[in-house]
Amino acid sequence: MSGGVDSSVAALLLQRKGLPIEGAYMKNWINEENIVGNCPWQQDIKDARAVAEALQIPFRIVNLMQEYRARVVEYLLKGYQVGITPNPDAMCNREMKFGVFLELARTAGFHAVATGHYARRLRQADGSWEIFEGVDKSKDQSYFLALLQQHQIAAARFPVGELRKAEVRELANAFGLVTASKKDSQGICFIGEIKMRDFLQAFVPDNPGPIRNRQGKRLGEHKGLHLYTLGQRRGVGVPSNTPNEAYVVVEKRIESNELIVAFDHPDTEGLYARRCRLGSLSFTNKMLPTVVKIAAKPRYRARAAPILFEALDKTSAILEFDQPQRALTPGQVCALYDGERLLGGGIFEQIF
């Protein structure tokens, strides 16, 4: 229970089914470094406990700060330092919620972990489990579950996956839960309302270098390549003298510490691509055929786009999109789908 409305209603639905449940708050971060931003963990714990009391279920706080720092924060910082753009939310689900936390729950005698994810889990005829998109497509969070494996999915529960967000809030209101009108968190997974740029500046030293265009002209200076991501438009720090045009990031040259920018056109070199290499492949159920036509979401909120999947080995593949995609970014998660069914995912390693 994160202290938000989704996990609150997830607990409510399970409790109404008569299942023996217990609420738990994962204490992963307390903002001890005084990062700029709001880290409302104390209020979140207060709200989660209030919901548990209203439902008359036990509640506990699980301290996973050490594990979170090692498995998620270090992964995040190392990724940005070498020039890629990691995905802490997907990693948090694999390593923490359905990793360390799940194992602790099992040790304590529990059989499953339920969360407030907008996703569905359906059992197949052979007894295996599949993840499908949530009913509310505007809130679907299956993308963030792309790195889960079958043994984790078997122990997962997603009670709100069959509901729309409005229905979740209506239920919370009807049962008088304090989180009914609480604003959704937009921050880093279990860290809080902190902008990624502020978080990185607190841990990664500035490393200034030139901002150039494709022709090599110096346009300005950046504070560190880790503060930028491919396709970024806002906050580049270089004004454009061309009407209705804005510079976007198209390349980060690590060796020379240069940030390359250009205007956002369909033929802009480095901004649009169709082919890429996917590594760290993970499948939610069965491995895919060596060559198969499926769909992929290259980022959260992106529409699933048709691709040709060609496996190189068990952990890597070449993806070819039917249509060029904007800002395919090394380090980001690419989720694989067959219709609404989540097949798995991997990490962008190389863009062609």
QUIVENFEN-V212442 format. One line per field, one symbol per residue. phi: phi as a letter, one per 40 degrees, with the letter a starting at -180 (. if undefined). burial: b if it has 24 or more other C-alpha atoms within 12 Angstrom, else e. Layout:
phi=???
burial=???
This chain:
phi=.cgbcccccdcdcccccgccbacabccbabgccfcchbbccccccdcccccccccfbcaabbcbcccccccbccdcccccccgbbcbccccccccbdbbdcccccccchcbabbbcccabbbccccgcbbbbdcccccbdbcdcbcccbdccccbbbbccccbcdcccccccccbgcccdbccccbccdgbhcbcdccccccbbccacacbbcccgccbibccicccbbcgcbcgcgbcbccdgbbcbcbabccccfbbbbaccbdbccgbbabbabbbfdbbcbcccddbacbbabcacgcccbcabcbccacbaabbbccbdbcfcbdhccbcbbbgcccciaabcbabc
burial=bbbbbbbbbbbbbbbeeeeebbbbbbbbbbbeeeeeebbbbeebbbbbbbbbebbebebbbbebbebbbebbbebbbbbbbebbbbbbbbbbbbbbbbbbbbeebeeeeeebbbbbbbbbbbeeeeeebbbbbbbbbebbbbbbbbbbbbbbbbbbbbbbbbbbbeebbebbeeeebbbbeeeebeebbbbbbbebbbbbbeebeeeebbbbbbeeeebebbbbbbbbbbbbbeebbbeeeeeeeebbbbbbbeeebbbbbbbbeeebbbbbbbbbbbbbbbbbbebbeeeebbbbbbbbeeebbbbbbbbeeebbbbbbbeebbbbbbbbbbbbbbbebbbbbbbbbbbbb
